[in-house]
Amino acid sequence: MSNYAVVLQHNNLVVKSSNFGELSNLGFTLNGKVASFIYNEVKYIAIYVYSTQEFIAYAEEVKFKVLMDNIKKVKGTDYSGVDIKLWKNKDTSIDITFKNYSELVQAQPNDQIYGALRDDSGLCYNFHIWNYIPPYNGPKNPQLAPGRDESNRFRCESLDSSPFAKNFFETYKDFDFYDGGVVSKDKRLVADVASLMKNTNEQMLLAFNKFTEIAQNVGPFKFTQDFDGSYSKRELLDYKKGLERWIQIYKEHQDQLVKLTEPEQMYIACNLLFKYNMLTLFDVDQKILMLKVLCRDGLSDLFFVSPNGDYQERETLALKILLSITPQQYDSFLKKLISTRLKVKSNIGTATMPKIVDVSITLYKQLFKKIDDFFGKPNFTAFVKELNKMVLINNNIPPESTIPYTDQEIKTKSKGQFFWGSINDLKEKNKKNNVKYEIVTNTDSNIEFSETYCIKSALVEMAITSVGPGVPVSGGYYKKCLQNQTNYFTLEHFDIVFITFYENPSFVDNNPNNQYQGKSFFTFAGYVDYLLEKEKTETILDVLNTTLFALTLAVGIGEVVAAVRSAQVVRFIVGAVMVTGDTSQYLTSSSAFVAYLQERYPEDFQDILDVMRTAGILASIGSGTVIGSGIFKRYTKIEAARFWAIGERVLEDTTLASKLTQNERVILEEGIKRFKDGAFPVRYTPEVISEVRTTEGIMKFYDDLILRGEIEILDEANKARFLNYFSDLPDDMVALLKQVPSAPIVFGKIDEAGQLLIKIDSQIWLKSFKARGYLKIKDYEEVAQLFSKEFSAAYETSAVPGVKWVVDGTPDVSALVAANNIANNSSDISIICSNYNVPLEVMTKVKNHFWIEEHFILVENGTYQIGRFERTLEDIIEWNDAINNTLDETRKILFKRLLVHEYIEAKLMENGLSFRALDKYLNTTVSDIGAHEMSPIISSGNYLQLNRRVELGYPPSPNLDDFSNLDNIVNWFIDFYKL
């Protein structure tokens, strides 16, 4: 037999097999290395670290067995691992390890190495030979050893019992791997990984793969495609090593976990398990055990777990255990969380005279009691959010579903319902609350709640003294309850409940907590326990913001209350009742008011009357009107918003208000007050605010039938935005808008970004419409008065007496003299017409506009000036070169574009546009632009978009060959901007 080389596990040392006599004196691992050997008639075996299977040394077999009782942790008779700490602390007087490596004959390059490896099938082992290439980095191109064939295979395995392992093997066994430009196959390595997968389970493999996604500083364990779709064999090898080590760590801790009884030991173990994403693999009983040990003392006890003194709280680890609960474990876990009890120390004495006793408490209550959000760590928030998610999913309620829930679904799914007017109702002394909840008893199994609501109330105006002694200043309103009613109900801790914050605060009250207005949630009864027990509303807000999942409702809160309580109780829960005397009559009973309303709003008076009848519902009690669920449908919040807007407009309009009787005025004022005080179930949302503004716009604009007609032409979206954006116009601007009824049509042609700019400068935009009429007849005094601006003197020079110029800074007088000469030269028109094929009427218009006419222009100091355009030497040179026909092709195109720009600009100014902005110097936003911005850009020939809606098209491109379509362009702008 040949004197083969063999690989020792000690530093991958490659030596001659003859060092150990016959090959039969050697035992081999399944990765081509030596597992045991006989040297000088002594048998040595390889020993490994228990947790990682890392090679430690070759030890004398007989003596190692003698030391078994001292070393401990021996796993089976194959010595698969020892505790490395105990090994290092063994009795050093007894040396049992092989030390004679230097005496061994070393292998030489290209010697043939002999060892056991997987064969070409990938699933069986056989003895192979391969060349030794130092430094040794594993087998290269191994071949079956002489005398070995398929009949000599051993340790063949089947992957049929593990579909995911078999699938992995079949997928990658013939795969091309790319490493540093080298392409290779490695069926043996693929089989090694598949074998590992088979000997674990799918759940463990999924946990490991998840670990590789989140692991940091623990090794490159990912096996993923590169950007070009290829895979790396190096990554697969790293993945194999990582999986091997991960499985070993899991098995070790799985065996030891039940033996840990000290919180510190449990902490260290659980922290490691969480780090390696292993907690999900443990069953509910094991996780309950972990929590029970951790909760035996205060959860916030600190344990130093690293040499540099870093620490974590045990409550943080409790959260990690909670996060490891799988959906399949939710039901069992929640039940055992309630049923599991533990003994804890409790002080039943005082701080100065403590008396510590053992008390029995459920694990659930201990966690709820001990976990908090102190020290900047939102531990309680995370805890209750996860618990809430468990309860919802366990009851088949998707936490983040957007499907609207009906009143009957809420009644069916929830065993208790809690209605708060606002988040502030959780404050015990809040005077606006319509319903109050309290905990009557709280036991290990259930919670008894009381629900108290007001069945008779009145709004009372508050007054504070701040101006001077005895001088009352209005402080708003508060609701005074005159009669209460209380009901009781009992829930288990994990019963599903429905909670809602339905009330809309006053639109003028900048309530910082209004983000919860109109929001509803499913949660568990124990969560309400927390809400009611916490002292600070701010703390509640922080937790609410993070932990609950908002619901979408298909109905209003009135329907929900009516479904789970009764229709009669709706008015008490939402507070839609008020003592005002006999106010049940409708506002619309006054024939004078109705007649004037019909005269003022002939097209809309019936709709306005219908909305105003809401006041009779809001303010009534004298007739014993019952507010049932019918008026609380989803549309009601829109109707209420319309009522508020219409009511305030009626009261502001002296003519309309004068048509009301005193009683009707009181009813209207009470209704608006009631709405503003937040009792009506309308949510504080952009939708409501938009509806208020839209309705105000209708009340302001629709009494002018021409303006109304123009607004109604708009599509619904543009109409709503126009009414919304212009609803806050003062009366003088409303009157101005009615004088320029084409404004809504132009508004509808502007994109949404431009409409927002118009909203910001709405008064300037409307004034620019009004100014068109004055500019057409050159009545510049009226324009200046409209924009509240002064005139300043234009520039004059003795070099050109009698001519005024609008200039920027200090002009070039020589250029002005030359410009005046051009203005006085009449021969250039025909020459340029001939040189560039320009129609005479176009050239005449351009010559007058560009060189001769005076223009009304806003200058940098904010005043208006009247004078000719300032011209520069560049202008003079270009014009003279055009006359002399010496422009090159590039300059010729630019000159033609100049003619186009000036012609269109001149024609648009004739039709009422200003040269440039009238309010802000050089402004180019859509709210204040002139003919200069609309005309084609000289440098490119293109148009500025100026927020025109793209789908409405563009002005035609100018024809530079014969200028034949310039009037078409002008007409396009006239039509678009309604000039």
Sequence and secondary structure as in RCSB ss.txt:
>XXXX:A:sequence
MSNYAVVLQHNNLVVKSSNFGELSNLGFTLNGKVASFIYNEVKYIAIYVYSTQEFIAYAEEVKFKVLMDNIKKVK
GTDYSGVDIKLWKNKDTSIDITFKNYSELVQAQPNDQIYGALRDDSGLCYNFHIWNYIPPYNGPKNPQLAPGRDE
SNRFRCESLDSSPFAKNFFETYKDFDFYDGGVVSKDKRLVADVASLMKNTNEQMLLAFNKFTEIAQNVGPFKFTQ
DFDGSYSKRELLDYKKGLERWIQIYKEHQDQLVKLTEPEQMYIACNLLFKYNMLTLFDVDQKILMLKVLCRDGLS
DLFFVSPNGDYQERETLALKILLSITPQQYDSFLKKLISTRLKVKSNIGTATMPKIVDVSITLYKQLFKKIDDFF
GKPNFTAFVKELNKMVLINNNIPPESTIPYTDQEIKTKSKGQFFWGSINDLKEKNKKNNVKYEIVTNTDSNIEFS
ETYCIKSALVEMAITSVGPGVPVSGGYYKKCLQNQTNYFTLEHFDIVFITFYENPSFVDNNPNNQYQGKSFFTFA
GYVDYLLEKEKTETILDVLNTTLFALTLAVGIGEVVAAVRSAQVVRFIVGAVMVTGDTSQYLTSSSAFVAYLQER
YPEDFQDILDVMRTAGILASIGSGTVIGSGIFKRYTKIEAARFWAIGERVLEDTTLASKLTQNERVILEEGIKRF
KDGAFPVRYTPEVISEVRTTEGIMKFYDDLILRGEIEILDEANKARFLNYFSDLPDDMVALLKQVPSAPIVFGKI
DEAGQLLIKIDSQIWLKSFKARGYLKIKDYEEVAQLFSKEFSAAYETSAVPGVKWVVDGTPDVSALVAANNIANN
SSDISIICSNYNVPLEVMTKVKNHFWIEEHFILVENGTYQIGRFERTLEDIIEWNDAINNTLDETRKILFKRLLV
HEYIEAKLMENGLSFRALDKYLNTTVSDIGAHEMSPIISSGNYLQLNRRVELGYPPSPNLDDFSNLDNIVNWFID
FYKL
>XXXX:A:secstr
    EEE SSTT EEEGGGGSSGGG EE TTSBEEEEEETTEEEEEEEBTTT  EEEEEEHHHHHHTHHHH    
TTTT  B HHHHHTS TTS  B   GGGS B  TT EEEEEEE TTSSSEEEEEEE  SS  S  S EE TT  G
GG BS    TT HHHHHHHHHHTT  EEETTEEE  HHHHHHHHHHHHTS HHHHHHHHHHHHH  SS       
 TTS B HHHHHHHHHHHHHHHHHHHHHHHHGGG  SHHHHHHHHHHHHHTT GGGS HHHHHHHHHHHTTS TT
 EEE STT  EEEHHHHHHHHHHT  GGGHHHHHHHHHH EEEEEEE S SSS  EEEEEEEHHHHHHHH    T
T  HHHHHHHHHHHHHHHHTT  TT  S B HHHHHHH SEEEEESSGGGGSTT TT SEEEEEEEE SSEEEEE
EEEEEEEEEEEEEEE SSTT EEEEEEEEEEEEEEEEEEEEETT EEEEEE     TTS  TTGGGTTEEEEEEH
HHHHHHHH S HHHHHHHHHHH  EE BSS HHHHHHHHT HHHHHHHTT     SS  S GGG HHHHHHHHHH
 TTTHHHHHHHHTHHHHHH  TT     GGGGSTTHHHHHHHHHHHHHHHHHSHHHHHTS HHHHHHHHHHHHHH
HTT S    SHHHHHHHHHHHHHHHHTTSHHHHHHHHHS HHHHHHHHHHHTT  HHHHHHHHH TTHHHHHHTB
 HHHHHHHHHTHHHHHHHHHHHHHHHTT HHHHHHHTT  B   B  TTSTT  EE SSS  HHHHHHHHHHHH 
 THHHHHHHHHT  HHHHHHHHIIIII  EEEE TTS EEEEEE   HHHHHHHHHHHTT   HHHHHHHHHHHH
HHHHHHHHHHTT  SS SSSTT  STTS  HHHHS  TTTS    TTB GGG       TTT TTHHHHHHHHHH
HTT 
